[in-house]
């Protein structure tokens, strides 16, 4: 699925509303995650804090009644791209680092890590430990072959 310009603007607006709720200042919040829940049937995006308190919501018309089996995979890609576009606004929220944005499905299950900010490090999407096992195996092989 390719996001329309209207979809991009709607999601950007929702992310900016989250950023407005957590302005950078001396009174940082103790949140660790911001949960982005996308409801496939209604097209709603809801954002929640760690205590399941709603931060903001909006409806993305393009996503209403989307029946694609890989809906959340497609949404994760779209959201990651939008986070890249608005990174300057979400890099320095008034939240103690590290903090992350997590995509959830209708059942409140984590589907994907979208964005992680930790001081000088920002990770946009993907598995943080991807390829770790291979790297460790290569390291051990190098040690034993020397």
N, C-alpha and C positions, 0 to 999 in steps of 0.2 A: 504494500500500500504506500502510495506517495502522499505525503501530507500536503494539503492545499495551503495557500497563503493564509486563509482565514484560520485554519487549524493551528498553524504556527503562531499566529498572533494571539489566539485564545490561550494557548499553552504558555507562551511567554508572559502574558498578562497574569496568569495564575502563579507562575514562578515569581514574578515581581511582587505579587501580593504577599507571598510567603516571606520574601526578603524584607518587605516593609514591616512585617510583624516582628522581625528579629534584627533591628538596626544594630550596627556595630557601635558599641559604647562600652563603658566600664562595667556595667551590670550584665555580664554574660549569662545566658541560660545554660542549664545543665543538660539540655537535650543531647542525645547521641544520634538519633535518627529522625528524619522526617519521612513519613510514610505517604507515598503517592499511590492512592488506590484508584484504579480505572475500572469503571463498571461497563462491561461490554454491552449490556442491553440498553442502558440509558445514555451511554456516551459521556457520563459524568467523570470528572477528575475531582477527587477529594484529597486534601492534604491533612494529615494528622500528626500530632506530636507523639512522644513516647507514651503519654498517658491516655492516648486515644481521644484527645480533645481536637475537634475540628479547627483547622487553621483557615482554610479557604476551600471553595469549590467552584467549578464552572462546568458547562456542558459543551462538549465538542461535537458539533452536529455531524461531522464526517464519520464519527465513530458510533453513532446511534444504530442499534440493531446490527452491528457488524458480526457476522457469523463465522469469520475465518478461524480455522483451527489454530493457526499460528498468530492470532491477534496480539497476544502479549509480547511475542518476539518482535513483531513489527512495531508495536508501540514503544518498546524499549529502545529500538534504534532511533525512532523519531524523537523520543524524549532526550536521549543522549546527545543527539545533534543540536537540539534546542539548548540544552545545558551548556554545550560548547559556545553557543552564540551569546549566552547571558552569563558566562562564567564570572565576569567582573562583579556582578551583583550577588552571586551566591558563594564566592570564595571567602568573603569576609563577613559572614553573618555574625550577629551577636550571640553566638553559640560556642561553648568551649569545644575546641578541636581535640580529637577528630570528630567530625560529624558526617553523616551520609544521607543521601536521598535514596530510598528503596522503593521499587515498584512492587505493588501488591495486586492480587486478583480480587474478584468478588468475595472470595472466602477468607480474605485477610492473610493469605499465604504469600510469603516473599517469592517474587518471580525473578527479580534481577536487581543487582546493585547498579544504580544509575550514575551516581556522582559521589565521590568521597573527597573531603577536604581535610588536610592535616598539615598545618603550618605552611611549609614551603612546598608541600607535595599535594597535587590534585590528581585524582584518578577518575577518569570518566569511563564508566562501564566496564564490563568484562569481569572475568574471574580473577581475583587478586593473586591467586596461587596457580594460575594457568602455566603449565610447563615446569612447575617446581620439581615434580618427581623426576622428569627427564634431566633437569639441571643437576639434581643431586646424584643421580646415577652416573652422569658424565663426570662429575667431580670425584666420586668414589673410584671410578675406572681410571681416571688420570692419576689418582694417588697410588693405586696398586700397580700401575704400569710404569711407574718411574723408578 
